[in-house]
Amino acid sequence: MKILSYIKCLYGKKMSINNKKPNKLYQYIIDFLEYCEIEKNKSSHTIENYHHYLERFAEFSQIKDPKGIDLPSVRKYRVYLNRLQNKNGKPLKTSTQNYHVVALRAFLKYLAKQDVETLAAEKIELQKIPDRTVDFLSSEELENLLQQPKIDKMRGVRDKAILEMLFSTGLRIAELVSLDRTQVNPEKDDFSVNGKGGKVRIVFLSKDAQYWLRKYIYRRSDNQKPLFINHSEKEDPQNLNAGRLTARTIQRRIKRYALLAGITKKVTPHTLRHSFATDLLANNANIRSVQAMLGHANLSTTQIYTHVTNQELKNIHHKYHGKGRKERKD
């Protein structure tokens, strides 16, 4: 179903259940979502999230006209979000609360463009998020992980190719599982991927990633479209009924390989993405280049890696710290 049909159907049902006509606020929300789809070319995922966040605000505030949106009503809403618990009984993360506020600010900016009297978006500030920490693998941990797939089986060759590819490209798991065979030529060391927000970027294959990708692809004799497919325990190169490998399956496989490798920290596909970025920066790659390879819209997102890769600070510490103390002999 088209996103706009879905939204209008949902609002129509909601209002008919309550035996009310759509109020001004709901109508403007629908108009805003249409604007996001057509003028802003937002993804259906983003639009559905905006719809969820704005409907939550409308239901909580009971405001029926954009004129009624003011700082006190927004503050009460934010207190509500801060105390709200998810289905697991845990409070909403600060980042999740901010997503709600971002959607509301985007809506208010749209209303201002339409000359609709309401609260100025600039008056709403986002909640400060604590600095993120990232988990990544050391060189030894990475090598141990990469050695775990049993390459005498089709599944092992596939998994080896996946691990090498994740570390070589820094792909997100959703980007990896969506790849088709026609998109990736193992004889070439680069290919384009349609990333987050529909943005296309170029990613690069190392020699090892190319080698194992070739081993996997050339061993297959099926005509399945996906680059990575399910393989049963029984060796079956044709695999005529296999489906696209899911992100959940890859997550489970990597978790298993990490345990076999004796790695105690939690290892996910995203850990390999973190390892990709920290490896580049630790070897003095330009942060702007790393930003482009990761597909980050903002440099600030890439900068979370710099505090663990700043070799210059480490050198300064070694050179100047504790020079008045006696050096240990052991």
C-alpha positions in Angstrom: 0.0 0.0 0.0 1.3 3.5 -0.8 2.4 5.4 2.2 -0.1 8.2 1.7 -3.0 5.8 1.3 -1.9 4.0 4.4 -1.8 7.2 6.4 -5.1 8.6 5.2 -6.7 5.2 5.8 -5.3 5.1 9.3 -6.5 8.6 10.2 -9.9 8.0 8.6 -10.4 4.9 10.7 -9.2 6.7 13.9 -11.6 9.5 13.4 -14.6 7.3 12.5 -14.0 5.3 15.6 -14.0 8.4 17.7 -17.0 9.7 15.7 -15.2 12.9 15.0 -14.1 14.8 11.9 -10.4 15.2 11.4 -9.3 18.3 13.3 -6.9 20.9 11.9 -3.8 19.4 13.6 -4.4 16.0 12.1 -5.0 17.4 8.7 -1.8 19.4 8.8 0.1 16.3 9.9 -1.2 14.5 6.8 -0.2 17.5 4.6 3.3 17.4 6.2 3.7 13.7 5.5 2.7 14.2 1.9 5.3 17.0 1.7 7.9 14.7 3.1 7.1 12.1 0.5 6.9 14.4 -2.5 9.0 17.5 -2.0 11.6 16.1 0.5 11.7 12.6 -1.0 11.9 11.0 2.4 11.9 7.2 2.7 8.7 5.3 3.6 10.5 4.3 6.9 11.1 7.9 7.8 7.6 9.0 7.0 6.1 6.2 9.0 8.3 7.1 12.0 7.3 10.8 11.6 3.6 9.7 11.6 4.1 7.6 14.8 5.9 10.4 16.7 3.5 13.2 15.6 0.4 11.1 16.4 1.8 10.3 19.8 2.2 14.1 20.4 -1.3 14.8 19.2 -2.9 12.1 21.4 -1.0 13.2 24.5 -1.4 17.0 24.1 -5.1 16.8 22.9 -4.3 19.9 20.9 -6.6 20.3 17.9 -5.1 23.4 16.2 -1.4 24.2 15.5 -2.1 27.6 17.3 -2.3 25.6 20.5 1.2 24.3 20.3 3.4 26.3 22.8 6.4 25.7 25.0 4.5 24.5 28.1 2.6 21.9 26.1 5.9 20.7 24.5 7.6 20.6 27.9 4.8 18.4 29.4 5.1 16.1 26.4 8.9 15.8 26.9 8.4 15.0 30.6 5.8 12.3 29.5 8.4 10.8 27.0 11.1 10.8 29.7 8.9 8.8 32.0 7.4 6.6 29.3 8.4 2.9 29.3 8.8 0.6 26.3 7.3 -2.9 26.0 10.1 -4.3 28.0 9.4 -2.0 30.9 12.5 0.2 30.3 12.5 4.0 29.8 12.9 5.4 26.3 16.5 6.0 25.4 17.5 9.7 25.1 18.1 9.2 21.4 14.6 7.9 20.9 13.1 10.8 22.8 15.1 13.1 20.6 13.7 11.4 17.5 10.2 12.4 18.7 11.4 16.0 19.1 13.1 16.1 15.7 9.9 15.0 14.1 8.0 17.7 15.9 10.5 20.4 15.0 10.4 19.3 11.3 6.6 19.6 11.4 6.8 23.1 13.0 9.2 24.2 10.3 6.8 23.0 7.7 4.0 24.9 9.3 6.1 28.1 9.3 6.7 27.7 5.6 2.9 27.5 5.1 2.5 30.7 7.2 0.6 28.8 9.8 0.6 30.4 13.2 2.3 28.1 15.7 5.4 27.7 17.9 8.8 28.4 16.3 10.8 25.2 15.9 14.0 27.0 16.9 12.6 27.4 20.5 12.8 23.6 21.0 16.2 22.2 22.0 17.2 18.6 21.7 18.2 16.8 24.9 22.0 16.4 25.3 23.1 12.8 24.6 26.1 11.4 26.4 29.1 10.7 24.3 28.8 7.3 22.6 31.3 4.6 23.1 32.0 2.0 20.4 33.1 -1.6 20.6 35.6 -2.8 18.0 37.9 -5.7 17.6 41.6 -5.7 18.1 43.8 -7.1 15.3 44.2 -10.4 17.2 40.5 -10.7 17.9 39.6 -10.0 14.3 42.0 -12.6 12.9 40.7 -15.2 15.4 37.1 -14.4 14.3 37.9 -14.7 10.6 39.4 -18.1 11.1 36.3 -19.7 12.6 34.1 -20.6 9.5 34.7 -24.1 8.3 35.6 -23.5 4.6 35.1 -27.1 3.6 31.3 -26.5 3.5 29.3 -24.0 1.4 28.0 -22.3 4.4 31.5 -21.8 5.8 32.7 -20.3 2.5 29.7 -18.0 2.5 30.2 -16.9 6.1 34.0 -16.3 5.5 33.1 -14.1 2.5 30.5 -12.2 4.7 33.0 -11.6 7.5 35.7 -10.4 5.1 33.3 -8.2 3.3 31.9 -6.6 6.4 35.4 -5.7 7.6 36.5 -4.6 4.1 33.5 -2.4 3.3 32.1 -1.2 6.6 28.6 -2.0 5.2 25.6 -1.9 7.5 23.9 -5.3 7.9 20.8 -4.1 6.1 23.0 -3.0 3.2 24.7 -6.3 3.0 21.7 -8.5 3.0 20.0 -6.4 0.3 22.8 -7.0 -2.2 22.1 -8.9 -5.4 24.7 -10.9 -7.4 24.4 -8.4 -10.3 25.6 -5.6 -8.0 28.9 -7.1 -7.0 31.6 -8.2 -9.4 34.3 -10.1 -7.4 36.8 -9.4 -10.1 36.5 -5.7 -9.3 37.6 -4.1 -6.0 34.7 -1.7 -5.7 30.9 -1.5 -6.1 28.1 0.9 -5.3 25.6 0.4 -2.6 22.2 2.1 -1.9 22.6 3.1 1.7 20.7 4.8 4.5 18.3 7.5 3.2 18.6 6.2 -0.3 22.1 7.7 -0.7 24.4 5.8 -3.1 28.1 5.4 -2.2 31.1 3.5 -3.3 32.6 0.8 -1.1 35.8 -1.2 -1.6 36.8 -4.8 -1.4 40.2 -5.9 0.0 42.1 -8.7 -1.8 41.0 -11.2 0.9 37.3 -10.1 0.5 37.5 -10.5 -3.3 39.2 -13.9 -3.0 36.5 -15.4 -0.7 33.6 -13.7 -2.6 34.9 -15.4 -5.8 35.2 -18.7 -4.0 31.6 -18.5 -2.8 30.0 -17.2 -6.0 31.9 -19.5 -8.4 31.0 -22.5 -6.2 27.3 -21.8 -6.6 25.4 -23.3 -9.5 22.0 -21.8 -8.7 20.3 -18.9 -10.4 19.1 -17.2 -7.2 19.1 -13.4 -7.3 20.5 -12.5 -3.8 24.3 -12.3 -3.3 24.0 -14.3 0.0 21.5 -17.1 0.4 20.6 -19.8 2.9 22.4 -23.1 2.6 21.2 -26.2 4.4 23.4 -28.6 6.3 23.3 -30.8 3.3 25.8 -29.6 0.6 23.7 -28.4 -2.3 25.4 -25.9 -4.7 22.2 -25.5 -6.7 20.1 -24.6 -3.7 17.1 -24.0 -6.0 14.7 -23.1 -3.2 17.0 -21.0 -1.0 15.9 -17.6 0.1 17.9 -14.4 0.8 19.9 -14.6 4.0 18.4 -12.5 6.7 20.1 -10.0 9.0 19.1 -12.1 12.0 20.8 -15.2 10.7 24.0 -13.3 10.1 23.9 -11.9 13.6 23.5 -15.4 15.1 26.3 -16.7 12.9 28.7 -13.9 13.9 27.8 -14.3 17.6 28.6 -18.1 17.4 31.9 -17.4 15.6 32.9 -14.9 18.3 32.3 -17.4 21.0 34.3 -20.0 19.2 37.1 -17.4 18.8 37.1 -16.9 22.6 36.0 -13.2 22.3 34.2 -12.2 25.5 32.8 -8.9 24.3 29.5 -8.8 22.4 30.2 -9.0 18.7 27.7 -8.0 16.0 27.8 -7.1 12.3 28.0 -3.5 13.5 31.1 -4.3 15.5 32.8 -5.1 12.3 31.7 -1.8 10.9 33.2 -0.1 14.0 36.4 -2.1 13.4 36.5 -1.0 9.8 36.4 2.7 10.8 38.8 2.5 13.7 41.3 0.5 11.6 41.3 3.2 8.9 41.6 6.1 11.4 44.3 4.3 13.4 46.3 4.1 10.2 46.0 7.9 9.7 43.1 7.8 7.1 41.5 11.2 6.6 38.3 11.5 8.6 36.4 13.0 5.7 37.2 10.0 3.6 36.1 7.6 6.4 32.9 9.6 6.6 32.2 9.1 2.9 33.1 5.3 3.1 30.7 4.8 6.1 27.9 6.8 4.4 27.5 9.2 7.4 25.5 12.3 6.6 27.3 14.3 9.4 30.9 14.4 10.3 30.0 14.4 14.0 28.8 10.8 13.6 32.2 9.7 12.3 34.0 11.6 15.1 32.8 9.1 17.7 35.8 6.9 16.5 38.5 9.5 16.9 38.9 9.2 20.7 40.0 5.6 20.3 42.3 6.1 17.4 44.2 9.3 18.2 47.7 8.1 17.9 49.1 11.6 18.3 47.6 12.0 21.8 49.1 8.6 22.7 52.5 9.7 21.5 52.3 12.9 23.5 51.3 11.0 26.6 54.3 8.6 26.2 56.7 11.5 25.6 55.7 13.8 28.4 53.9 11.9 31.1 55.6 10.8 34.4 59.1 11.8 33.4 60.0 12.5 37.0 59.4 9.0 38.2 61.9 6.1 38.2 61.4 3.8 35.2 60.3 0.3 36.0 62.7 -2.5 35.2 60.3 -5.4 34.9 
